[in-house]
Each structure stands twice: as structure tokens, then as C-alpha cells.
Amino acid sequence: MSGCRYETDVEKAARGGCWTEALRDHAASCLGCAETALVVAALTEDIDAMVLDHSPLPDPKVIWIRSRLKARQERSLQAARVITWAQRAMVACALVVGVSFGPGLRGFFSGLWKAFPTATLSDLPLLISGPTAVLVITFIVMALMALWNERSAAS
């Protein structure tokens, strides 16, 4: 409301489309009346379009379910991004560990393959304490956790 005394006349003219020459000149010169005419004309067009559109509104349950599914999908995509970055970091750490222990790993593997046929139960702590064994166990645990999370998310 601009406070102009012609504002209600401008509103009625914009709603009905019956403009007088004096009112049209006033609306062209008064900023408040020009805005009123613009807004009323736009709202009148929207109301006319809604009246002519006879399509039924969708069921509120459907809208609610779609919004819940979209929110769930967004959360799962965000979690997948975090998991992907965690996996990339784990692979990078494994590469760093592999490069740093690289020279000693050749001896470890050759000793490991020789020890397996003759290994006893007392040799088991030595066999699983190497860096490669730790990495292999880590990868196995991560894979089992990923499978378990996938199964629990599906149910």
C-alpha cells in the first residue's frame, strides 16, 4: 500500500481491465500505483490460469513419500561420497606403507612362502605381524564391513 488516494481505483482497473485515460496517466506517473497495477495484473493472470486448469492436485501422501525418498537418496549419495573418499585415503595409505616397506617386502614374501609349508602354530604370530599381513587383514575387514553395511541397508 503506497498511500496514494488513487490506489484502490488503480487496483479495480487492473483487475477488471477498465482503464480511464486519467487513471492510466496517473498510474504512469505514480510509482506506487504503477507497482500496484503490475502486481494486480500478474495475480489476476495467475488466478485465471488456475481456474482454467482443471487437473486434480496430487495426493498429499504421494508428495510426502516422494520428498522422503528424495531426502533419503540425497543422504545416501552424501554417505557414498564420504565412503569413496575414505576408500581413496585407505588406498593412498596402503601405497605409502607399501612404498616405505617396499625393499623389505621382497624378503618377507620369500620367507613367507618358504615358511608356510613348514609353519607351525607357534609361528603364526610371526606370520601375521608383518606389514603386508596387516594390510591384507585390513582390506578383508573393510570388505566384510562394506558387505555387512550393504546387506543391512537393503533390508
HELIX and SHEET records of a PDB file:
HELIX    1   1 GLU A    7  GLY A   16  1                                  10    
HELIX    2   2 GLU A   21  SER A   29  1                                   9    
HELIX    3   3 LEU A   31  LEU A   52  1                                  22    
HELIX    4   4 PRO A   60  SER A  100  1                                  41    
HELIX    5   5 GLY A  102  THR A  118  1                                  17    
HELIX    6   6 LEU A  121  ASP A  123  5                                   3    
HELIX    7   7 LEU A  124  LEU A  127  1                                   4    
HELIX    8   8 PRO A  131  ALA A  154  1                                  24    
END                                                                             
